Amino acid sequence: MVFAIACLGSMMAQNPLKSFLAALIGLGLATVGVDANTGVYRFTFDSVHLSDGVQFIVVVIGLFSVSEILLMLEHTSSGQTLVRKTGRMLFNLKEGAQCIGTTLRSSVIGFFVGVLPGAGATIASAITYMTEKKLSGNSDSFGKGDIRGVAAPEAANNASACGSFIPMLTLGVPGSGTTAVMMGALTLYNITPGPAMFTEQPDIVWGLIAALLIANVMLLIMNIPLIGLFTRMLTIPLWFLVPAIAAVSAVGVYAVHSTTFDLVLMVALGVLGYILRKMHFPMSPLILGFVLGEMLEQNLRRALSISNGNMAILWQSGVAKALLIMAIMVIVVPPVLRLIRKHSRKPQVDAG
């Protein structure tokens, strides 16, 4: 858990501090409700509705959907200016052959980046794009229609989505915002992702793996003929899109417990998400922190109960020491590398 939160701060955004703060906000939301061990009401503000905690669906829809609606209301454009002349939509055999090496390299890199908790598709796409740009020998063509600049991030994006399932299924740690949402959905059905899931519920595990394979084939079959339709969807005016999203969000939240309090809480979380996004806080660490919060608290209490309150149990085992060392390296190494890179550029500027 500590390693996963450390990864959030170092990889999810250009400002690690904001990622850590977002994860802490998520952990704080996870503590709302009645303590299962002591019966103490935590951060409920004398509200009976908060005694069971904040519902996962309310948090996700509020932070993502409602905050996005508020951001969309800032724009007066109808959306029709977003579509430009696209030209042909299918690549030829020559371009396909040119992308074989790029696709294979980017898929491997994207998969391993996706395995890292908190890295996500954005990091994988950026790494593979820069890698292909350096390996191409003609970096000036990237950003001007070079097909390899399209194939690299897209291949990494798809591969990282598959890789993010590995920490979720094996360790119970969501590898991305998408798997965090999926993990929350599984917990709603009393399904706890982790090592025991392979022996207790193997049908779900292998069902997910099979679904990934089928989904990729179906997406290929469906997306190619529907590219034109997807492009035209960008012209949907905001005056129609915003009310439609708001209505679907409200119905989805109200259907959970059929209480208007959830709707009020959804709007409040949406305003919070809007403010955080305007301040350039990433939302994925917040969701990951919320999902990990309950598991972090339960495992911490379980460990302290076994050791009779001795905190040393948290770092005594070899696995715990390795993960703590990795967490420290993930936090310390990126800033050090940035400082080294910054100081190495100064002599070059002075020499120029």
VEXGU-338506 format. One line per field, with one value per residue (C-alpha): residue in three letters; x, y, z. Coordinates in nm, 4 decimals, decimal comma, always signed. Layout:
<rs>
residu [ALA:...]
east [X:...]
north [Y:...]
up [Z:...]
</rs>
This chain:
<rs>
residu [MET:VAL:PHE:ALA:ILE:ALA:CYS:LEU:GLY:SER:MET:MET:ALA:GLN:ASN:PRO:LEU:LYS:SER:PHE:LEU:ALA:ALA:LEU:ILE:GLY:LEU:GLY:LEU:ALA:THR:VAL:GLY:VAL:ASP:ALA:ASN:THR:GLY:VAL:TYR:ARG:PHE:THR:PHE:ASP:SER:VAL:HIS:LEU:SER:ASP:GLY:VAL:GLN:PHE:ILE:VAL:VAL:VAL:ILE:GLY:LEU:PHE:SER:VAL:SER:GLU:ILE:LEU:LEU:MET:LEU:GLU:HIS:THR:SER:SER:GLY:GLN:THR:LEU:VAL:ARG:LYS:THR:GLY:ARG:MET:LEU:PHE:ASN:LEU:LYS:GLU:GLY:ALA:GLN:CYS:ILE:GLY:THR:THR:LEU:ARG:SER:SER:VAL:ILE:GLY:PHE:PHE:VAL:GLY:VAL:LEU:PRO:GLY:ALA:GLY:ALA:THR:ILE:ALA:SER:ALA:ILE:THR:TYR:MET:THR:GLU:LYS:LYS:LEU:SER:GLY:ASN:SER:ASP:SER:PHE:GLY:LYS:GLY:ASP:ILE:ARG:GLY:VAL:ALA:ALA:PRO:GLU:ALA:ALA:ASN:ASN:ALA:SER:ALA:CYS:GLY:SER:PHE:ILE:PRO:MET:LEU:THR:LEU:GLY:VAL:PRO:GLY:SER:GLY:THR:THR:ALA:VAL:MET:MET:GLY:ALA:LEU:THR:LEU:TYR:ASN:ILE:THR:PRO:GLY:PRO:ALA:MET:PHE:THR:GLU:GLN:PRO:ASP:ILE:VAL:TRP:GLY:LEU:ILE:ALA:ALA:LEU:LEU:ILE:ALA:ASN:VAL:MET:LEU:LEU:ILE:MET:ASN:ILE:PRO:LEU:ILE:GLY:LEU:PHE:THR:ARG:MET:LEU:THR:ILE:PRO:LEU:TRP:PHE:LEU:VAL:PRO:ALA:ILE:ALA:ALA:VAL:SER:ALA:VAL:GLY:VAL:TYR:ALA:VAL:HIS:SER:THR:THR:PHE:ASP:LEU:VAL:LEU:MET:VAL:ALA:LEU:GLY:VAL:LEU:GLY:TYR:ILE:LEU:ARG:LYS:MET:HIS:PHE:PRO:MET:SER:PRO:LEU:ILE:LEU:GLY:PHE:VAL:LEU:GLY:GLU:MET:LEU:GLU:GLN:ASN:LEU:ARG:ARG:ALA:LEU:SER:ILE:SER:ASN:GLY:ASN:MET:ALA:ILE:LEU:TRP:GLN:SER:GLY:VAL:ALA:LYS:ALA:LEU:LEU:ILE:MET:ALA:ILE:MET:VAL:ILE:VAL:VAL:PRO:PRO:VAL:LEU:ARG:LEU:ILE:ARG:LYS:HIS:SER:ARG:LYS:PRO:GLN:VAL:ASP:ALA:GLY]
east [+0,0000:+0,2803:+0,4636:+0,1485:+0,0897:+0,4578:+0,4158:+0,1167:+0,3185:+0,6123:+0,4399:+0,0879:+0,1679:+0,4426:+0,4000:+0,4487:+0,3352:-0,0091:-0,0379:+0,0452:-0,2052:-0,4736:-0,4032:-0,4288:-0,7676:-0,8806:-0,7536:-0,9432:-1,2681:-1,2181:-1,2150:-1,5623:-1,8179:-1,8388:-1,5182:-1,5887:-1,3679:-1,4435:-1,7840:-1,6602:-1,8237:-1,5548:-1,6134:-1,9889:-2,0809:-2,3776:-2,5267:-2,6856:-2,6356:-2,2572:-2,2483:-2,1918:-1,9202:-1,9063:-2,0224:-1,7718:-2,0136:-2,0926:-1,7216:-1,6420:-1,9400:-1,8959:-1,5225:-1,5194:-1,8630:-1,9900:-1,6513:-1,6285:-1,9736:-1,8597:-1,5516:-1,7630:-1,9885:-1,6881:-1,6778:-1,9218:-1,8247:-2,0870:-1,8219:-1,8556:-1,5216:-1,3418:-1,3749:-1,1265:-1,0747:-0,9536:-0,8511:-0,8299:-0,9013:-0,7245:-0,3504:-0,1969:+0,0216:+0,3426:+0,2545:+0,1471:+0,4825:+0,6629:+0,4878:+0,5532:+0,8719:+0,7247:+0,4118:+0,6062:+0,8473:+0,5735:+0,3526:+0,6286:+0,7157:+0,3494:+0,2776:+0,5581:+0,4717:+0,1101:+0,2212:+0,3618:+0,0887:-0,0147:+0,1809:-0,1096:-0,1517:-0,0435:+0,3040:+0,3335:+0,2278:+0,4719:+0,7643:+0,7047:+0,6537:+0,9852:+1,1568:+1,0406:+1,1263:+1,4861:+1,5139:+1,3667:+1,6733:+1,4401:+1,2677:+1,1518:+0,8896:+0,7162:+0,4206:+0,3894:+0,2124:+0,4687:+0,2610:+0,5071:+0,4189:+0,0590:+0,1309:+0,3704:+0,1427:-0,1660:+0,0090:+0,1441:-0,1991:-0,3631:-0,0798:-0,0694:-0,4420:-0,3740:-0,0679:-0,2598:-0,4726:-0,1716:-0,1259:-0,5037:-0,5561:-0,2382:-0,1853:-0,5228:-0,3607:-0,5232:-0,2710:-0,4631:-0,7718:-0,9686:-0,8746:-0,9503:-1,3055:-1,3259:-1,1880:-1,4497:-1,7195:-1,5879:-1,5912:-1,9555:-2,0235:-1,8084:-1,5260:-1,1840:-0,9063:-0,5814:-0,3867:-0,6769:-0,8972:-0,7112:-0,8056:-1,1408:-1,2897:-1,0846:-1,3831:-1,3854:-1,0088:-0,9982:-1,3217:-1,1557:-0,8538:-1,0778:-1,2826:-0,9672:-0,8818:-1,2357:-1,2672:-0,9542:-1,0794:-1,4275:-1,2882:-1,0849:-1,3874:-1,6191:-1,3913:-1,2623:-1,6042:-1,7274:-1,4388:-1,6508:-1,9352:-1,7002:-1,5598:-1,9062:-1,9842:-1,7454:-1,9985:-2,2646:-2,3484:-2,2782:-2,6358:-2,7434:-2,4403:-2,4250:-2,7898:-2,7644:-2,4520:-2,6055:-2,9266:-2,7461:-2,5165:-2,8062:-3,0059:-2,7008:-2,6288:-2,9939:-3,0386:-2,7825:-2,9767:-3,2673:-3,1788:-3,1454:-2,8524:-2,6366:-2,7261:-2,6228:-2,2996:-2,2353:-2,2657:-2,0409:-1,7744:-1,8145:-1,7414:-1,4410:-1,3198:-1,3718:-1,1627:-0,8878:-0,8787:-0,8596:-0,5596:-0,4127:-0,4560:-0,4829:-0,7979:-0,6623:-0,4473:-0,7541:-0,9601:-0,6735:-0,6269:-0,9984:-0,9944:-0,6766:-0,7838:-1,0098:-0,7642:-0,4756:-0,6596:-0,7757:-0,4313:-0,2628:-0,5001:-0,4618:-0,0817:-0,0822:-0,3290:-0,1022:+0,2058:+0,0264:+0,0842:+0,4499:+0,5093:+0,8249:+0,6099:+0,5579:+0,9227:+1,0550:+0,9933:+1,2131:+0,9242:+0,8248:+1,1839:+1,2094:+0,8826:+0,9779:+1,3150:+1,1436:+0,8945:+1,1782:+1,3602:+1,0451:+1,0075:+1,3743:+1,5206:+1,3005:+1,3746:+1,7454:+1,7482:+1,5712:+1,8323:+2,1174:+1,9602:+1,9040:+2,2648:+2,3983:+2,2160:+2,3661:+2,7238:+2,5871:+2,3971:+2,7021:+2,9222:+2,6741]
north [+0,0000:+0,2430:+0,1604:+0,2209:+0,5613:+0,6496:+0,5647:+0,7969:+1,0951:+1,0356:+0,9310:+1,0650:+1,4293:+1,6788:+1,8075:+1,5113:+1,7167:+1,7717:+1,3992:+1,3164:+1,5738:+1,4348:+1,0816:+1,2075:+1,3650:+1,0278:+0,8547:+1,1108:+1,0434:+0,6711:+0,7312:+0,8898:+0,6782:+0,4562:+0,2839:-0,0890:-0,1713:+0,1080:+0,2308:+0,5909:+0,8253:+0,9843:+1,3019:+1,2402:+1,5905:+1,4364:+1,3148:+0,9710:+0,9448:+0,9501:+0,6771:+0,4122:+0,6206:+0,7878:+0,5586:+0,4810:+0,5599:+0,9011:+0,9835:+0,8749:+1,0455:+1,3600:+1,4010:+1,3040:+1,3669:+1,6723:+1,8447:+1,7856:+1,9392:+2,2502:+2,2724:+2,2345:+2,5205:+2,7527:+2,7034:+2,8784:+2,6838:+2,4429:+2,1861:+2,2151:+2,3944:+2,0900:+1,8894:+1,9569:+1,8051:+1,4540:+1,3178:+0,9397:+0,7327:+0,4037:+0,3443:+0,1572:-0,1556:+0,0444:+0,2436:-0,0756:-0,2429:+0,0694:+0,0505:-0,3163:-0,2516:+0,0583:-0,1280:-0,4194:-0,1951:+0,0349:-0,2567:-0,4075:-0,0729:+0,0148:-0,3207:-0,2911:+0,0722:-0,0327:-0,2919:-0,0120:+0,1076:+0,4619:+0,4973:+0,4691:+0,5115:+0,8766:+0,7955:+0,4950:+0,7004:+0,9805:+0,7408:+0,5477:+0,8636:+1,0093:+0,6716:+0,6375:+0,9987:+0,9353:+0,6026:+0,7361:+0,9340:+1,2013:+1,3532:+1,6552:+1,4399:+1,3629:+1,5890:+1,6496:+1,3325:+1,0604:+0,7438:+0,6115:+0,9045:+0,7800:+0,4080:+0,4336:+0,6049:+0,4119:+0,0747:+0,1741:+0,2988:-0,0370:-0,2422:-0,0417:-0,1026:-0,4772:-0,4381:-0,2376:-0,5455:-0,7372:-0,5414:-0,5289:-0,9029:-1,0234:-0,7650:-0,5970:-0,2638:-0,0759:+0,0038:+0,2965:+0,5090:+0,2699:-0,0375:+0,1609:+0,2125:-0,1566:-0,2578:-0,0454:-0,2132:-0,5573:-0,4664:-0,3649:-0,7319:-0,8543:-0,9554:-0,8658:-0,8628:-1,0211:-1,3485:-1,5434:-1,4486:-1,6929:-1,9882:-1,8785:-1,7153:-1,8286:-1,7940:-1,4167:-1,3858:-1,5862:-1,4245:-1,0821:-1,2067:-1,3580:-1,0368:-0,8361:-1,0589:-1,0482:-0,6733:-0,5925:-0,7968:-0,6442:-0,2910:-0,3481:-0,4798:-0,2010:+0,1023:+0,0911:+0,1286:+0,3701:+0,6205:+0,8673:+0,8441:+0,8961:+1,2044:+1,3488:+1,2968:+1,5823:+1,8174:+1,7461:+2,0878:+2,1495:+2,2672:+1,9071:+1,7234:+1,8906:+1,8224:+1,4650:+1,3920:+1,5604:+1,3581:+1,0245:+1,1074:+1,2031:+0,8890:+0,6671:+0,8142:+0,8222:+0,4571:+0,3416:+0,4291:+0,6357:+0,9332:+1,2967:+1,3263:+1,1330:+1,3868:+1,6745:+1,4943:+1,4265:+1,7979:+1,8904:+1,6440:+1,7762:+2,1301:+1,9966:+1,8148:+2,1292:+2,3376:+2,0763:+2,0436:+2,4213:+2,4068:+2,1303:+1,8493:+1,5051:+1,3102:+0,9572:+0,9660:+1,0813:+0,7869:+0,5439:+0,6828:+0,6405:+0,2790:+0,1923:+0,3726:+0,1026:-0,1769:+0,0232:+0,0775:-0,2845:-0,4311:-0,1854:-0,2757:-0,6459:-0,6204:-0,4203:-0,6659:-0,9595:-0,7823:-0,6448:-0,2876:-0,3322:-0,1099:-0,3037:-0,5692:-0,3264:-0,3537:-0,6770:-0,9133:-0,9156:-0,8335:-0,5333:-0,4037:-0,4408:-0,2561:+0,0238:+0,0643:+0,0761:+0,3330:+0,5530:+0,5220:+0,6117:+0,9265:+1,0316:+0,9304:+1,1408:+1,4764:+1,3888:+1,3063:+1,6334:+1,8276:+1,6473:+1,7136:+2,0777:+2,1300:+1,9430:+2,1852:+2,4966:+2,4377:+2,3766:+2,7059:+2,8916:+2,7331:+2,8316]
up [+0,0000:+0,0934:-0,2295:-0,4343:-0,2720:-0,3280:-0,6966:-0,7137:-0,5991:-0,8288:-1,1518:-1,1758:-1,2370:-1,3041:-0,9484:-0,7089:-0,4093:-0,5614:-0,6323:-0,2701:-0,1443:-0,3763:-0,2489:+0,1111:+0,0329:-0,0998:+0,2143:+0,4225:+0,2367:+0,3020:+0,6798:+0,6855:+0,8718:+1,1778:+1,2863:+1,2588:+1,5613:+1,8078:+1,6909:+1,6859:+1,4351:+1,2188:+1,0149:+0,9928:+1,1240:+1,3095:+0,9812:+0,9830:+0,6063:+0,6475:+0,9129:+0,6435:+0,4792:+0,1403:-0,1381:-0,4107:-0,6940:-0,5433:-0,5204:-0,8769:-1,0414:-0,8347:-0,8911:-1,2573:-1,4071:-1,2160:-1,2175:-1,5937:-1,6372:-1,4493:-1,6689:-1,9834:-1,8703:-1,8952:-2,2729:-2,5000:-2,8134:-2,9473:-3,0281:-3,4066:-3,4400:-3,2999:-3,6194:-3,8947:-4,2375:-4,1632:-4,5059:-4,5354:-4,2232:-4,3084:-4,3345:-4,6267:-4,6172:-4,6396:-4,3286:-4,1520:-4,2224:-4,1067:-3,7687:-3,6872:-3,4876:-3,3276:-3,2211:-3,0690:-2,8756:-2,7517:-2,6474:-2,4344:-2,2739:-2,2194:-2,0575:-1,8009:-1,7294:-1,6760:-1,4190:-1,2010:-0,9615:-1,0443:-1,3700:-1,6139:-1,9873:-1,9945:-1,8662:-2,1003:-2,4038:-2,3234:-2,2703:-2,5926:-2,7985:-2,6814:-2,7283:-3,0885:-3,1562:-3,0480:-3,2340:-3,5581:-3,6621:-3,7994:-3,4991:-3,7005:-3,8754:-3,5450:-3,4857:-3,8599:-3,9703:-3,9010:-3,8530:-3,5925:-3,3678:-3,3713:-3,3437:-3,0462:-2,7901:-2,9036:-2,8699:-2,5277:-2,4225:-2,5001:-2,3489:-2,0256:-1,9759:-1,9721:-1,7498:-1,4910:-1,4179:-1,2822:-0,9543:-0,9074:-0,9474:-0,7729:-0,4962:-0,4647:-0,5591:-0,8511:-1,1197:-1,2679:-1,2259:-1,4462:-1,2425:-0,9256:-1,0521:-1,1457:-0,8070:-0,6359:-0,8441:-0,7446:-0,3754:-0,4063:-0,4900:-0,1975:-0,4317:-0,2917:-0,5539:-0,4392:-0,4342:-0,2823:-0,5747:-0,8015:-0,5819:-0,4415:-0,7529:-1,0541:-1,2862:-1,2341:-1,2864:-1,6075:-1,7166:-1,6956:-1,8904:-2,1592:-2,1702:-2,2427:-2,5383:-2,6772:-2,6175:-2,8208:-3,1168:-3,0967:-3,0721:-3,3869:-3,5733:-3,4537:-3,4495:-3,8065:-3,9763:-3,7068:-3,7207:-3,9166:-3,6648:-3,3698:-3,5407:-3,5908:-3,2216:-3,1488:-3,3058:-3,0403:-2,8916:-2,5245:-2,4627:-2,5272:-2,3889:-2,0457:-1,9436:-2,0728:-1,8647:-1,5594:-1,5892:-1,6269:-1,3332:-1,1066:-1,1933:-1,1359:-0,7921:-0,6808:-0,7786:-0,5173:-0,1998:-0,3356:-0,1140:-0,2124:+0,0300:-0,2176:-0,4838:-0,2593:-0,1713:-0,5408:-0,6214:-0,3262:-0,4407:-0,7933:-0,6754:-0,4820:-0,7940:-1,0028:-0,7639:-0,7511:-1,1300:-1,1699:-0,9360:-1,1563:-0,9039:-1,0706:-0,9932:-1,0348:-0,7158:-0,5216:-0,6457:-0,5844:-0,2333:-0,1640:-0,2858:-0,0945:+0,2231:+0,3661:+0,2835:+0,4285:+0,7555:+0,7844:+0,7155:+0,9517:+1,2337:+1,1603:+1,1725:+1,4969:+1,6524:+1,5695:+1,7102:+2,0192:+1,9047:+1,8030:+1,4981:+1,4077:+1,2404:+0,9523:+0,8400:+0,9901:+0,6958:+0,3876:+0,1565:+0,3694:+0,3724:-0,0065:-0,0648:+0,1765:+0,0064:-0,3315:-0,1992:-0,0712:-0,4044:-0,5968:-0,3852:-0,3708:-0,7099:-0,9482:-0,7746:-0,7602:-1,1321:-1,2093:-1,0115:-1,1861:-1,5251:-1,4349:-1,3261:-1,6300:-1,8603:-1,7011:-1,8258:-2,1772:-2,1683:-2,0377:-2,3064:-2,5777]
</rs>
